[in-house]
Amino acid sequence: MSDVVAIMSMSLDGFVAGPDDDVMQVFDWHFTSGDVEIDTGGSDPMTFKVSEPSAGHLRDLTPRLGAVLTGRRTFEVAQGWGGNHAWGPAFVLTHEVPAGWPRPDSTVHFVTDGIESAVRQAQAAAGGKSVGVHGADTIQQCLNAGLLDEIQVDLAAVLLGSGVRLFDHLAGTPAVLGAPTVVAGVGVTHLRYPVLKA
Amino acid sequence: MSDVVAIMSMSLDGFVAGPDDDVMQVFDWHFTSGDVEIDTGGSDPMTFKVSEPSAGHLRDLTPRLGAVLTGRRTFEVAQGWGGNHAWGPAFVLTHEVPAGWPRPDSTVHFVTDGIESAVRQAQAAAGGKSVGVHGADTIQQCLNAGLLDEIQVDLAAVLLGSGVRLFDHLAGTPAVLGAPTVVAGVGVTHLRYPVLKA
């Protein structure tokens, strides 16, 4: 069964977005932390500019991913990734399929029957690779349902003070995680924690 | 002027203590993360048992400290460190000097006239070394008053879900921090961020 990996940039004080849903402060390291260019691919590609350690981290992580699972807000903010997410088929957990979707030539799918179904469908589409889970609410749902294998946090050197927390509404705490692998970038620290199953 | 360094163990979700003020889950790495013994000194000494990278981190950090600044809660939980804190003279920020204190042969002092006075007194006592600041509330007061030079977080591989947050009630956010130096221990990651002054 393919692994399910939470992937999120977070401020030192635990936020994935500031007030007004602004993600730029925590996501900024993708564009400002160095000179190594990384093209994301997908149908709405971005070019990251990061330090060599962060580039190594991304080159290691991205090829392991075969599908992506997100919530509706992430889908909206990303404007549907141009119809094709860089990591592969995308599954968006939502109450209602948005107007105009699904689209022809798009690999973005919508799941309206809950987190377990969404994870199962993403795993089936991942071709033996891992499922990357993006978005605080979706990650919390996976964690609370015992469906997460790994937490990959890109810890940004910023204090936001308020906003959307990555780890909120958790069930089953305190929860000890496995020892992380650590990659030190420039102004960002990549931490990969195994989730220990009960 | 001697540097003022916040030093705190924190869970991945941002807590320095769980419900009921329990600090053991975040402080546990001091006793369980390896085989290298580190004696803290002071008049109520502890023996830490940590991994080699964490031992190197502590051997680097501790000799740089010449005084300690904490709040009343930390003083109470530590039972006054037996009268002499391992890092040097201790300054406890409080509204009222506790009964029976100050004690003879003790280097624990009490400051009742606010954070700026407390920092100034600790700096004067530090003999050119750094002042270590301990306790979430005291660290927040230093940060908000612009008195902090460095934030040293020992990030423990645990999710607590609730409790006492390290970064709460912050003024002046968003605040970009300097790029951290990173030491990967076992189940704990030592992150040292310079605080950028406005």
Interface residues (C-beta under 8 A of the other chain):
Chain A: S11 L12 D13 G14 G18 Q25 I151 V153 L155 A157 V158 L159 L160 G161 S162 R165 L166 F167 L170 T173 P174 A175 V176 L177 G178 A179 P180 T181 V182 A184 V186 G187 T189 L191 Y193
Chain B: S11 L12 D13 G14 G18 Q25 I151 V153 L155 A157 V158 L159 L160 G161 S162 R165 L166 F167 L170 T173 P174 A175 V176 L177 G178 A179 P180 T181 V182 A184 V186 G187 T189 L191 Y193
